[in-house]
Amino acid sequence: MERGQGALEYLLILGAVLLVVAGVVSTIYLSSSSLFSAVRRQVENTLENEVLSRLVILFPALYLSAPPSQHTNHGFPRTPAALSTR
């Protein structure tokens, strides 16, 4: 009888440990996915608002000397698909 009780207690403790581990893993997974999306948005905003705008200011000849067919926004070329942030 004692042996069966010990096995049952072991299984209950094992189940509790597995539940705690599953909770920790799911919390880390959900936190990392939301953190990744927040970091990605921040990087895209920085790229669009800071880096690309400063490149246009520093090197206007590169943007203004392009053929007129690429200019759609008052002398600025359309954003290529590879650099699009939307």
Secondary structure, 3 states (H helix, E strand, C coil): CHHHHHHHHHHHHHHHHHHHHHHHHHHHHHHHHHHHHHHHHHHHHHHHHHHHHHHHHHCHHHHHCCCHHHEEECCEECCCHHHCCC
